[in-house]
């Protein structure tokens, strides 16, 4: 029995990068349907599917850790 693995791309954080990755993978896996549907319809539908999936994936990712802001002392501020 062969096991298949799914490659997860963890460093991708922005919605735009997530959408682009999903769009590329969908287009590659559904390339056979490109000729049946037509180039323009296929691209627009893949783009819309990537947008819908990408927004949900982005919501499910853990938030970025916040960096602490440095507060200025009152002495430095008045000088």
N, C-alpha and C positions, 0 to 999 in steps of 0.2 A: 504494500500500500504506500503510495507516495503522499507526502504531506505538502500542502501549498502554504506559502507564507505571504502575508500582506506587508508591504513596505510602508511604514508610517513615516511621514516627514514631519518631525517634531519642530525643527527650528522655524518653519514657515509660520508667521504670525499675522501678517496683514491680510485683509480680505482679498485684496487684489492678487496677491501671490497665491492664496488658496484657490481662488477662482481659476487662475491661469493653469495651475497644476491639474485641477479637476477637468478643465476643458481639454487639456492635452491628452489625458488618460482616456476620457470618454471618446474623443475623436479617434484615437488609435484603436480602441477596442470595438468601436462601431463603424469602422471604415467601410465595411461591406455595404452598409445602408446609404452611403454617400451617393452612389450611382443610382440607387433606386429612387431616393427622395429628390435628389438634385443638390447641387453645391450650395446654393443660397439658403434654401430651407434647412438643410442639414446644419450649416454653420450657425444659423440663428437659433435653432432649437438646442443645439449643444451649448451655445452661449447662455441661453435662458436656464437650462438645466444646471449648468455650472454655477450660475448666480444663486439659484435656489438652494442647492446643496452647500455652496460655499458659505452662505450666511449662517446656516445651521451649524456647520463645522466650526466656524469662527466663534459662535456663541458657546459651544461646548468646550473649547480650549480653556485651560486655566488662565487667569489674568496674569499679566506681567508683574513681577515684583516691583513695588514702588521704591524709588531711591529717596532716602531722607533728604529733606531740604535743610540747608544750613541757615540758622537764624543768626541775624546780626545782633551784637550786643548794643545796648542803648548808648554806651560810651562811644562806640565806633560810629554810630548813626548820627550823633549830635556834632561830631567833629568835622 
